[in-house]
């Protein structure tokens, strides 16, 4: 299709230029799609003990005998259930008082009950204080107790890849959630757009594809198109949880909610 692919670490040099290795690439517009990585909580001893993420868990050659999952969001719930069904003793630790805080509360409770019925030890309202290693196992210390497992998995969300891109030098505003964009996916630098996980709107592949299409349309075609906030999402547990629009947990944005729990209630 005529697309040139340059494999190199890149840095934005200006509103119309990118440094890629020894080359300087110039264009009318720049589109930043640098994705995200698993977020790592600031828990003493965690890095020293070592841990798995949604990206490294697939490198295991055998399932551990027991696993502690830190984080009760979609990734944590999905991995906890999958490992429990493989025969692993799983303990899920979440600092909030329920799983999936952005989902309909009734469906979060339904899923928590299903996980417990399948043998997952779900601990809510628990804040990890530190992590240590004892006798080859990972220990998560919490107020008034400790949780032990052969392996430890961290699933507390995503962090945008914005470091070392030179964004500040060219006037692209960045918040802790990611690159700031307007409704048309344009950054604070008029010739630079961004899409996907790096903008921190929705952490989904289908949302990233839609945002990128909106950005490219706004670059080259007359008129303006907004990416919008009405994005469907699904948590791939069993039952699967899906919704479009507002929920009791997130009452703003979108049209009338459509909620379902396949295999459960609607």
Secondary structure as UniProt FT lines:
FT   STRAND          10..14
FT   TURN            15..16
FT   STRAND          17..20
FT   TURN            21..22
FT   STRAND          23..26
FT   STRAND          30..32
FT   STRAND          36..38
FT   HELIX           46..49
FT   TURN            54..56
FT   HELIX           57..59
FT   STRAND          66..70
FT   HELIX           74..85
FT   TURN            86..87
FT   STRAND          89..94
FT   TURN            101..102
FT   HELIX           105..117
FT   TURN            118..119
FT   STRAND          121..124
FT   STRAND          128..134
FT   TURN            135..136
FT   STRAND          137..142
FT   TURN            143..144
FT   STRAND          145..149
FT   STRAND          151..154
FT   STRAND          158..160
FT   TURN            163..164
FT   HELIX           168..170
FT   STRAND          174..175
FT   TURN            176..177
FT   STRAND          178..179
FT   TURN            183..184
FT   TURN            190..191
FT   STRAND          192..194
FT   HELIX           196..199
FT   HELIX           205..220
FT   STRAND          233..235
FT   STRAND          241..244
FT   STRAND          258..261
FT   TURN            262..263
//
